[in-house]
Amino acid sequence: MGIGFCVGCNPAKNSSSPQAFKGPRNVLLVTLDTTRADNIGCYGNAKISTPTLDGLASGGLRVQNTYASVPMTFPSHASMLTGQYPFTHGVRNNTHFTLGPSNITIAEVLHDAGWRTGAFIGATILEGRLGLNQGFDKYCDDMFSGIPKQQITTPWASRKAGNVNYDFMTWLDGLPAQTGEDKGWFAWVHYYDPHFSYSPPEPYYTQYASDLYIGEIAYVDHELGLILDELKSRNLYDNTLVIAVGDHGEGLAEHNELFHALWAYNSTLRVPLIISAPENRGESSVIEGPASVIDVYPTILAWCGAEVPASPGVNLLAPDAQATLSGRGVYFESMEARISYNWAGLRGLVRGSEKYIHTPIPEYYDLGADPGELGNLCDENRQKARELKTSMYRLVDQWRPEAETSPRELSSEDIARLQSLGYLTGGAIPATAEELEKIEGLSDLKSMADVVDDVGRLREEGDAAFEAGDYLTAGQKYRELLKFAEVYSAVERLGEIATYEGDEAEAIRLLKRSVELGPTLPLSWYNLGVAYRTFGSSDEARSAFEQAVRLSPSDPVNIGSYVALAVDSSGAGNWDEALKLISTAREIDKTDRELVGYEASIRYQLGLIDEEDAKTLEAAMQSEGDSRLEQCESLKRAAADQMKRAFDLYTVFLSAGEGNLSNYFEAGQCAIRQKDFSKALEWTRRARSLLPKGDPSETWFDQAIAELERRTSEGQ
């Protein structure tokens, strides 16, 4: 997208223009995950104490009605950081997309203009590798940072606000003292705590025992207060713009939705947005909106005096902001029903107090009279609903990019962590935005409302049983789930269970279907390959493993694919190819000890081949009077090199005592060639101890051990 000034952004008219004060202009963007506006004190909730947010609002700007672009973390943050709606930036849910490099983030604009930039993340849903790290000097998405080891669990998917603060404070410590010539810094702090499951630390757990969700928000408010106090103690607060904004809300059983992601009602779309600008601090003001999280983008960049890339967002600090907001429509969407269940997704528009939801059974609400969206007035207001629908289409047409975005490659690690956070991983992803957004011929989510809870419960129960190894219960739960919706993860795991149980026909049928549902997921192809290999179909297995590798060469699940392909190559005598495959697997996970053992064995075999070739060539030279001495010496050097590298690898691999008979035998042979007879004796003895009783090789091993004992005692 090109660079230009955005709609609603006129720095010359901005009350917080760059001329308002001199010196560095810092920005602290705090994003409050899963935080409803109506659960903050300054938005009217008397049950919670949020003194930090209330204090920012009492001396700053509070936007009464702000909407998430999507009721999910990743796409909503992508909208904040790019100033674009999901159909433009390309991130349509948490699990299947990345933010492409064609997008221009706040951090990129400010970094290029001389600001220092840092991000401090509370959950792996926002990992930098997914594209949000564009423009950040420092992107702290290590969920282990600042956490005692006894608190670490696997898969590690999120962390407390206090640990996020630790990274932010550490970053501040490393920044040089600001001078009048500095541009400033931009810091993004993400608090994930209000996301389910709710478990705030004390005293909030006890204080809010009857409502742990708002207890999490109260805890986050406290942690935000700590970093604001830190800025004040460092004399940074007076030149720092502070923006606190929610990424989406939480259902809390409204509209029969406990959490978020599927529906597009205000319970999960309406979020807090509070702006505290230094030059206006102490002056309380409220604007009604409707605003969008995309407005964060032009607001920050205009305040910094930076050039603002084109965006449908509005600078909320401009004097005419409310007039601009009143005349525009705010877009929102929820595509999770389409992606995870193949039901119709939801899109819509809020304009003033009117709201339209585009779905097979369309919805229209007067939010002024019906803020809970309890009465669908579409039949009585067809003309108004049609006008909002038309406006929605015009907005999409105006801002949709020319290039389509590609689905994200989901690794097995991604899937595990997303499931641990309560998200489905879906299956078939529509190839184009047009297919993703279609509703014709698809089920309306409202007609499937009862199914949603059953699907979520059955999936969770099935997953718990599967992880515990109770495949009978897991299979029962998954099969019951499939009566409601063909969820990819249930089909795939039923295929795994059938493979374990030896049911070839069922395993292949289910895993082929999982490939159809998730053609871009390497896990689908890997498990199909495992099934084919288990049941003796080697050619089909190799094809499946190769497809898994093509889809995502660096996915951890493909360590298994590379090993399987390496075994296949070595079995065919192609040891060089086997080494290449194992080396690739080791690049993915440098800590996997089994891979070290695999590589050591392959290098040993390559060394034997070079030794044998050298002996053959040497014999031919002697009998034929040949003078190919250099070729022979080259083979000997190659053999020695492979044996030395195998020896080094075996030294690492066997240090934990986890090798098998073949490993210890090969390691002993490598040690002999290094003239390390003490190590050779140790490993050969270990190999001898692993021989089955009465094995014909006992005599050979006994003789070899005796010879190694002699050499060791003689110091050879």
N, C-alpha and C positions, 0 to 999 in steps of 0.2 A: 504494500500500500504506500502511496506517495505521502510526502510531508506537506502539510498545509495547516492553516488555522481552523480549529474545529467550530462546529455550530455551537452558539451560546458562549463562546470564549472570546472576550474582548479585553485583553490585559489593559488597554488604555482606559477602560471604564471601570476596572476592577478596584474596589475599595482597598484591597490588599495588594496593590501593585508593587513591583520591585522598588519603587521610589519611596515607599512608606518608611523603611529604615535601611540602614547600611550594614554591611558586614555579612558573614555567612548566613545562609538561609537553610536550616535543617528541617527535615520532614520525618516525623514518626507516624507511620501507618500501622495501626493495630487492628487486626482482623479477628473478630470474635466468632469462632465456629459455632454453628447450630444455636444461635442466640436470637430469640424472638424479641421484637421491639417491646411488646407488652409485658415482658418480664424484667424490665429495667425500672428503677425507681422513678426517674425523670419522665418516663413514658406512662406513669400512672399506676405502677404496681406497688402497693403499700406493704406487701408481704416480704419484700426483699430489701436489704441494705446495700446500696451501690454508691457509696459516697464519692468514689473517684469519677465514675461516669457522670453522676449527678453534678459534681463540681465542674467538670468540663462543660457540661450543658449550661449551667447557671452563669458561666462567664464566657459563653461562646454561642455557636449556632447549632440548633437541633432541628433536624428535618423530621417532620411528623410522619410522613409516609414515604418510605424508601423500599424498593423492591429488588430482590435477588433476580438475576437473569435466569437462574436455574436453581431449584432447591437441592443442590449438591455442591460439595466443597470445591472440587477442581475446576469445573466450568465457571462457577461464580467468581472464583479468584482470578481466573483467566480474563474474565470480563473487567474486573477492577483494574488489573495491571495493564490491559491493552486498550481500555475504553471502547471495546467492541462487544456486540452481542454474539452468542454462540454460533449462529449461522455464518458469522464473519470470521471469528478466530478459530473455529473448527473443533472446539472441545465440547462434545454434546453430553457426556456423562463422566463419571469418575473413572471408569474402568477400561475404556477402549480407544482413547484418543491421546494425542500429544499436542502441545502447543507448538506449531510450526515456526520456523525462523523468519517467515515473511511478516509475522506480527512484530509490532514495535512496542516494547514495554516501557513503563515509566522509568524503570532502572536504566534501560538503554539510552533513553533521551538524556537523562540526567548524567549518567556516566560519561557519555560523549561530550557533554557540556562542562565537565570538570568536577562533578559531585562524586564523593565516595559513596559506595552503595553496599548494603548488607541485608541479608534476609535470615530470619531465625524462625524455624518451622516446627510445629508441634505434632505433625502426623505425616506418614510416608505417602499419603494421597497427594501431597504437594512436593514430592521429591524433585530436586532440580533437574534430573535427567529427563523429566517429562516436558521440559521446555520453559518452565517458569524462572529458571536461573538466568535467562538472557539479560545481560547488562549488570549483573551483580558481581562485585569484586569478591564478596564472601557470601556463600550460600550454605547456611548451617542446617542441614537436614539429617544429621546423625542422631538417631533416636537414643543412642547410648551416652551422648555427651552430658556430663555433669550428673550422671546417675550412678548410685552405688550398685556394684555388681549383683548383690543379692536381690535387687529389684528387677533385674533383666529377665524377660520372658521371651519365648519364641513362638510364633513369629512376632517380632517387635515392630509395632505399627504406630504407636503414639507415645507421647510423654507429657508430663505435667507442665503447667505454665511456669513454675519455679525453675525447671530445667531449661526452658526456652529463655527465660531471663538470664540465666547463667551465661549462655552464649552471647546474648546481647551485651551484657556488662563486660564480658571478656573482650568483645570487639571494640567497645568504647575505650577500654584500657589501652588498646593497641593503636588508637588514632592519635596523630600528633595534635598538639595544642592548636586551637583555631586562631587564625590571624584575620585581620580585616581584608586580606586578599583572597581568603578561602571562599570557594563557592558554597561549601557546606556538605552535609551528608544526607542520604536517604536511607532510612532503616524501616524494614517491614518486619513486624513481630506478629506471629500467628499463634493464637491460643486455641487449642482443640478441646479443652476440658468439658464444655457443656454437651459434647457428643455422648451418646449412649456407649457404654454403660456408665451411669452416673455414680461417681464415688469420690466426692470432694474430701480433701484432708481435713483433719480437725483444725479449728473448732467447728468448721462449716458442716461436717457430717452430722454432728450432734445438734447443732443449732437449727439445721434445716432437715432434720430426720424425716419430716412428713412430706418434704418435696426436695429430693436430692438434686433435681435438675436446676432449680434456682440456687441451690447450695453451690453448685459448680460455677454458676455465673457470679455469685458473691465472692467466691475464691478468686476467680479471674480478675474481678474488680480490684481486689486487694493487691494482686500481683502487678496489675497495671499501675496502681498507686506507688508501688516500690520503684518502678523504673522512672516514673515522673519525678519522684523525690530525688532519684539519682541525677537526673538531668538538672534539677534545681541546684543540687549541691555542687555540680560542676559548672554552674553559671551558663548552662546551655538552653535552659527552658525558655528564656526570654526571646530567643531567636529560632524557636522550633515550632513549626506547624504540627499540631497533633490531630489526627483523624482516627476515630474509633468507629468501626462499621462491622455489622454482621454479614456473614456470607450467605446464610439462609436460616430459617427457623426450625421448629420442631412441632410435629403434629400434636403430641400430647393427647391423643385419642379424639381430637376434633376431626370430624368427617371420617371417623373410624380409622384414622392413621396415627399410629403410635409415634412413629419417627419421621422420616422425610424421604424424598426421592421420587415418589410416584405422582402424587397429586400436585395441583398448582393453585391451592387456596392460600389465603393470606397467612394462615397458621405456619406455613413453611416458606412463604415468600416475603413477608413483611419483616424488615430488619431495622435495628437502630443505626442511625448515622449522626455522629456528633463531631463538629469541627471546632477546634480551638486555635484561632490564628493570633499570633503575638500582638499585632497592632490593634486587634479588636477585643482582646482579652479583658474580661470584666463587663462586657456589654452583652447581655443575654438577648437572644433573638430566636425566633422559631419561624420556619417556613413550612407550608403544608405539603409541598410536592405536587404530584407524585415525582419522586426522584428514583434513580436507578443506581445500582452499584457501579455502572459504567461511568457515572459522573465523578467518581473519585479521581479518575485519570486526568481530565482537563482541569479539575480544581487544583490538584497538586502542581501540575506543570505550569499553569498560568500564575500561580502564587510564586513559583520559583523564577518566573520571567523567562522560562525556556520556550522554545518553539514547540507548538502543540500539533502533533500529527492529526490528520482528519479523523473525526470521531462523531458519532451521534450524541455524545455526552454533553453535559452542560456544566460550566464553571459555577459551582454553587456559592462562591464568594462574590460573584458579580452583583452589582446593585439591582440589576433587572432579572435576577435568577428566577424568582417566583413567577414573573410574567412569562418567561420562556417555558418554565415547567408546565404552567397551566395550559399552554397551547400545544403541547406535544403528547404523543402516546409513548408509554413505556412498554417495551416488549418483554415477554418471559416465555419460557418453555420448560417442559419436562418430557424427555424422550426415553425415560427408563422403561416405561411399559412397552414401548416399541422394541427396545433393544433386548430386554430380558425375557419378555413374554410373547413378542410378536403381536401385541395388541396395539391399538392406535395410541400414538403419543399425544401430548397436549401442547398447544401453543396459544398465545393470547396477547391481549393488549389492555393496559390500564390508561385511561385518559380522564383526568379530573377524578370524579367519584364513580365513573363507569368502568366496568371490567367485563371483558369478553374472553371466553375460553373456547378455542377452536378444537372440536372433537366430533365424532359421529353424532353425538347428541349434544349440540352446542349449548353453552351456558352464558347467561348475561346477568350481571348483578349491579344494583345500585348500592355502592359501598357506604354512602352516607346514611341510607335508611336501613341497610342490612350489612353491617360490617362483618358479621360471622358467615356471610354467604350461605344462608340457609334456604333461601327461596330463589330458584332459577326462574328469571322473568323473561327468558328468551321468547317464549310464545307470545307474550304480551307486548314485547318490544322488538319485533323482528327488524324493523327499519333501523333502530339504533344499533342492534347487534350487527346488522349487515354493514353499517358505516364503520364500525370498529374493525370488522373483519377486513374490509377494503383497506383501511388505514394500515393494518398489520401487513398485508401483502405489499403495499407500497413501500413501507419501511424496509421489509426484507429485500425487495427488488433494488432499492437504492443502495443498500450496504452489503449485499452478498458479493463475495469476491469471485473473480473469474475462475480461479483454480480450486478444485475440490481438495478436501483434506483426506488423508489416508487413515484407516483404523490403526490403532496402536498395537504393537506386538506385545501380548500379555505373557509374561514368564510365569512359571509355576510359583515362584516366590511372590510375584505380584498377586496371584490368585489367593495364596494362603493369607497374605496380609489383608487383602480386601475383604475376604470372608471373615477374618478375625474382627474386623470393624463393622460387620453386619451387612456388607454389600454383596449382592449377587454379582456374578461375573458375566452373566448373559451368555449369548451364543452367537447366532447368525447376525452379522452386522450388515445392514443395507449398504450396498455399494455406493450409492449416491445420496446427496442431501434430498433429492426429490423423492427417492424411495423411503428415506428415513422419515420424512415429513408427511407422507401420504396417510390418509385415514380411510379412504374408500375400501370397503370390503373387510375392514378390520374391526375387532370388538372394541366397544367403548369401555373405558376403564370403570365407569360407574356400574355397568352391567356385570362386571367381574369383581365388584368390591368384596363380596364375601370370600371369594377365592384367594384374594391377596393375603389375608391373614393365615389361611390354611397353608398356602404355598410357603410363606415365610417360616411358619412353625415346623412343617414337615421337613423343609430343607435343613433347618438348624438341628432338629432331632436326628435326621439322617447323617449329617456331617459329624455330629458328636459320636454317634455309634461307629461310623466309619473310622474316625481317628482312634477310637478305643479298640479297634479290631473286631468289633461285633458286627460282622458282615451280614448275618441273618437279619438283625434288626434294621441295619442301614438299608438293606435291599427292600425290606417291607416299606419303610418310610419313603424311599425314592420312588418305588412303583406307585404308591398311593399319590405322591406328589404329581406324577406324570398324568394322572387322571384329570388334573386341573389345568396344567400347562406344561408344555414340553421345554423344561428348563435344561439348558446345556449341561450344567454341573451334575444334575441327577443322571442324565443319560450317560455321561462320561464315566461316572463312578460305578454305575451298574455294569458298564462294560468291564471295568477293572475287576469288580467282584466276580463276574462270570469267568474272567481269565484265571483268577485265583482258584475258582472252584472247578476248573477244567472243562467248562461248558463251551466248547469251541464255537459252535454255531451261534449261540447267543452272544458270546463275547465279540465275535467279528461283526454281527449284525448291529449291536449297540455302538461299538466303537466306530464303525463306518458312519452311523448316523451322527455321532458326535463330531465327526469330521465335516459332515454336511452342515451341521449347526454352527460349528466354529472353525471354518476353513482357514482362518488366519492365526489360529492358536496352535503353537507348536506342541503343546501338551496333548492335543487331540491326536496328532500324527504319531507322537512318541508312543502313546499307549496302544495305538493300533499296531505299531511296529512290534511292541512287546508281545501282543497277542499273537501276531503272525509267527514270531520267533518261537514262542512257547509251544505253538501247535505245529511247528516244523515247516512252515511256509517261508523259506529263507529269502527267496527273491522278492516276495511281497513285503517282507519285513524290511529288507534293505531299502526298497522304494519308499516306504513310510518314514524310515529314519532319515533318509536323504531329504525328503520333503520337509520334515521338522527342522532340519538344519538350514535349508534354504530360507524358510520363513523367518527364523531368528537365530543367526549363527552364534550369538553370545548369550542366549538364554540358558540359565543354569540347568533347566530340565534336559537340555541337549547334551549335557555331560554323558548321560546314559546313551544318547543317540551316537555320539562320537565313539564311546567304548564299544557299543554293539557293532558299529561299522568297522572299527579297528580289529575286533575279533574276527569279523568276516574276512577282512583283507589279509590278516595274518594266516588264517586258515587256507587261503588261496595262495599263500607264499609271497604275498605282496607286502613285505615287511617295511619298505620305505613309506608306503601309503599308510600303513598302520601307525608308524611313528608320527607322521604328519597329523593324523587324526587325534592321537593321544596328546600331542603337543598343543593342539588347538583347545582340547578339553582342559588342559592344565592352565591355559591362559585365562579361562573363565573362572576357575577356582584354584588359586595357587596354594591353598591350604589343604586340599584333598589328598590325604596320604595314600589312598588306594591308587590314585592316578600316578603318583611317584613310583609305586611298585610296578604298575603297568608299563611305564616308560622304561624303567630299569630292565625289565624282562625283554622288551622289544629290542633295546640296544644290545643286550647280551646275545640275542639271536642274530642280529645284524653283524655283531663281532664274530660269531661262529662262522657265518657265511663268508665274511671277508677272509678269515683264517683259512677256511677250506679252499676258497678260490686262489689264495696265495700259494697254498701247498700244491694244488693242481697245476698252477702255472709254473711253479718251481720245478716240479717233476717233469713237466713237458720241456722246460728249458734244458734240463740235464740230459734227457733222452734224445732230444732233437738238436742239441747244440744251439738253442735259441739264445738271443742276447736281450730278451725283454726284461732286463733287470729293473729298470725304473718302475715299470708297471707292477712288478712283483713287490718291490719295496713300498710302493704307494698303497697296495692292498694291505700289507703288514701294518703300515702306519694307521690306516683307517680302522683295522681290526683292533689295534691297541687303543686307539682313541675311543672307540665304542665301548670296549671293556672297561676303560678307566671311568667313563661317564656312567656306565651301568654300576660300577663299584661305588661311586660317589652317591648315586641315587639310592642304591640299596642300603648304604650306610645310614641315610636319613630315614628311609622307609622302615627298616628293621629295628630302629632304635626303640620303638614302642613294643617290640616283640609280637607283632601281629601277622607275620608272614606265614606262608604255607610251606610244605616240603619243597616244592619247586623253587620258590623264592630263595630259601636258604641254600639249596644246592647251587643254584646259579650264582648267588652272591659269593659262595665259597670258591667257585671256579674263577670268578672275577678277581677275588682277593689273591689267589695263587698267581695270577698274571701280574699283579702289582707287587708280588713278592712279600705280601703282608701275610705271612704264614700263621701268625697268631690269630688274626681275624678269620682267616680261612678255616683254621681248626675250630674256632668257636661256632661258625656258621655250619660247617659240615657236621659237627656233632649234633647241632640242633636239627638238621635235616634227618640225620640218622634216628633221632628220638621220635620223629614223626612218621617213620616207616611203619606200615602195618606189620604185625607180628608174623614171622615166617616169609616175609617178602624176599624174593630171589636176590635183591640188590644188597641185602645185609652184608654179604661177604665183601662185595666191592667197597662199600662204605667203611667197613672195619679196616680193610687194607689201606684205604685212603687216609683214614684218621691216624693210623699207626705211622704212616709216612709223614704226615703233617706234624705229629708229635715229635718225631725225630728231627725234622727241620727246625721246629720251634726251639727244641732243647739245644740244638747246635747253633742257634742264633742266626740261621740263614735268612 
